[in-house]
Amino acid sequence: MFCKEARTIQEIMEKIGLDSRTSFRRKYLNTLVKEGKLKMSLLDRLKSKNQKYFSELSS
C-alpha cells in the first residue's frame, strides 16, 4: 500500500528501516521489480536518480 504512490528508493528504505542502498537493491528491489510487484516510473532511464517505484496492486 505504501507504494501505491510512486516512491524513491530512499523513501521505501526509510519506511522499512533499512540504510544500505546496495543491499536493499540486491536483496529486495530487484526481485520485486522482476516479479512485477513494483514498477519503475522512468522506463527509458533505468538508472536515473529521479527513478521512482510504484505498485499497481489493489487493496
Beta strands, then each sheet from edge to edge (+ up, - down):
strand 1: 39-40
strand 2: 53-54
sheet 1: 1+ 2-
end
